[in-house]
Amino acid sequence: MSLVRLNIKGISYSQTQSGAYALVLSEVKGTRTLPIVIGAFEAQSIAIALEKAIKPPRPLTHDLFKSFADRFHITIKKVIIHKLVDGVFYSSLICERDHIEEIIDTRTSDAIALATRFNAPIFTYENILDKAGIYLKFKDELNVEKDKLSIENLMDEESSIESKESSFSKDTLKQLHEKLNEAIQKEDYELAAKIRDEINKRT
């Protein structure tokens, strides 16, 4: 299976659930995007790493990991989002120390937070993009700086997303596709991700 490189397109607020955010990844050579629902802490950590001007008063967990890895000469070479099961993405860190490569399983949100600190490339497999990717046409570039309040609010946000049963269980596939298109038009990526996962469960 071929790997596809991804960039971080941005982070958007959840429109349907408090404490949840949508991390939007986009393929480097293509038009597909991969929305991934993440918790507030991980969103905060990624936003701070992208917004270089903001320095937390104390190191966040991912900053501590970076300091620890630097001290012991461990580098993260790349991140691979390698599996999607029931709407949950699974990832691996490809690490290297003394020219020996190791693979470590990790949550995707943690993997992305670390990738931003190590300047490590992010990849996924073509079949995952085929299954979960969404074709979007952006009118404006979406990035963390689009709304300065997003980072400030993230600094104060401590709640994390909890898994819940889908609220779309009574909708037909046709209705789900209509709602998916509507969510895409409104750039509500967190909602689009939830609808996409419900569609994938039925197909």
N, C-alpha and C positions, 0 to 999 in steps of 0.2 A: 504494500500500500504506500502511495506517495504522500509525503508530508507537504503541508501548505503553511507558509509563514503568515503569522497574524500580527497586526499592530493593535495597540489600545486606542480605540476611537474615542472613548469617553465613559463617563459614569452619569447615569440619570437617576432622578428620584423615582421611587416606587409610587405609582398613582393608586395602588389598591391595598397596600399593606404597610403599616408603620414599621420602620426599622429595616426595610428592605430596599436594595438598590439594584440596578441593572448595569453590569459591566458589559460594555459593547466592544467586541473585538471585530476587526475587519481584515479580510485577506489582503495581502500586499499587492498581489496582481489579480484583481478581480473585483466584483461588486457585492460579494456575499458578506454578511455580518453574522456574528455569533453572539447573541445576548445571553449572559449568564447571570442568574440572580445570586447576589451575595449579601452578606450581613453588613451592618453598619461599621463594625470595627475594621473589617477587611477593606471596605470602601474608603474609610478614613485613611488607612495605611497606604493604599494605592494612590489616593489623591495627594497625600503629603509627599510621597516619593516623586510624583509627577510635578508638583508645584514646589520647585526647588527653594523658593523664597521663604517657605514656612518651615520652621524648625521647632518640633515639640520640645517642651522643657525637659522631658525625660525620654530616653530611647523607647520606642515602641518595640513590641516583640520581634518584628521583622528586622528592625535596626539592630537589635541585640544579636540576632542570628547572623546578620552580615558582619558585625564586629567579631563575633566568635569565629566565623569562617575565615575572615581575613587573618586573624591571629594565628590560626593553624594552617594557613596556606591552602584553603579549600576554595575552589571556584565553582560557580554554577555555569555550565557551558550552554545549556538550553533547557527550555521547559516544553514538554509534550503533553497536550491534552489527548489522551489515548483511548478513552472509552466513554460511552454515554449509555447509562442504564436507567430507565424509568425517570428520565429528566434530570438525572444527576451526572455531572461530568467528573471524570477521574483523570488525574494528571500525575506526571513523574518529573522529578528534578534529575537532570543528568549532571552529575558532579564529577570533579576531577581533583586529585591530590597526588603529588609525586608521579604524575603521568599515569595514574591508575584511575579508571573511570568507574563510578558507582551510580546505580539507579535507585532513587528513593521515591516511594509513593507519597503523595501529598494531596491535600484538598486543592482544587483549582484556584480558589481565591488566594490561598497562601502562596501557591506557585507563582501567580501573577505579581503579588506583592513583592516577592523575592526577586523575580525577574527584573522588575523596575529598578531595584537596588544594585543588581549585578550587571545591568545592561545586557541581559541575556535574551536571545531571541525566543519567541514563542511560536510553537508549531501545533498543528493538529493534523489528523488524517483526512484525506479527501472524503472518505465515506461518512465521517462525522459531519463535515460541512454539508454534504448532500442530504443528510438526515435532519440536521438541526439548523443549518444556515438559513438566513433570511435575506432576500434580495431587497436592498434599499437604495433609494436615490436621495442623497442628502442635499437639501437646499443650502444649508450652511454647514460649515465644519463644526462638528460636535466635539468639544473638549472640556476638560475640567475647569478651565478658566472662563467658560461661557457664563457661569454664574458664581461669582466670588462667594456668595452666601453658602453655596453647597459645601465648600471646604470648612467654613466657619461652623456650620451646623454639624458637620461630620465630627469635628473636634469634640463636640459636646454629646454626641450620640453614643450610647453604650449598649443599646438593645440590639439583638441579633434576630435574623429571620428564623421562624420555626416552620417546619413542613406542615402543610394543611391539605386536606382533600380538595380537589379541584372544584371550583364553583361552576364549572361548565359541563357537569355531568349530564344535564338534561338537554343540552343543545345537540342538534344534529351536526354531522360533519359539514354540511353546507353552511349552517349557521356559524360554525366555528371558523371556517375559512373566511366568511364575511367579516366576522369580528377581528380576525387576524389582520385582514387588509385595512380595516378601520384603525386598529391600533398602530399599524405601521405608518399610516398617513398622519396620525397624531404624534408620531415619534415616541410612543409609549412603549419602550423596549421591554420593560419588566412584564407588562401585561402581554405583549406579543410572545415573550418567552413561555409564559404559562399556557397560553392558548396553543402554541406550537407543541409543547409537551403533551397536552391533552390529545391533540391530533395524532401524534406519534404513537400514543398508547393504543389507539383504535385501529391503526393501519399496520 
